[in-house]
Amino acid sequence: MIAMAAEYHITRPTVLVVDDHPEQLSALFTELHLNGYSLLIAQSGAEAFNVLNRVRPDIILLDVRLPDMDGFDVCRRLKQS
């Protein structure tokens, strides 16, 4: 009998949280992490696009008020790409 190594690729759903308020990030991070999500954090629209150039999350939680552009602009740019 030949033993075969089993490969398991269990991935957790990934959430990109875009928010510039530390207390919001902390609360979201805690709740989502405890419920089995992998988290990516960005504190500005530009940071979000840098993350999105490398990773495609399953969902994005996007604050409307960001320091460099508003969340609606980020959303529009995402839809165009």
C-alpha positions, 0 to 999 in steps of 0.5 A: 500500500502506498501512503499518499500525503493529503493536501488540504487547502482550507481558506477562510473568506477574506474581507478588506476593511477600508476605514481610517478610524482606529476604534472602528477597525478594532471592533470590526477586526475583533468581530470578523476575526472571531467569526473566521474571516481573514482580514485586510486593512486599509486606512485610505482609498490609495491604500485600498487600491495598493492592497487590491493590486495584490489580493482579491478579497471576497468582500470589501467593507468601505467607509464613506469618509476617507482622508484622501477620497470618499468611499463613493469615489473608491467604489466607482473606480472599483466598478470601472476596473 
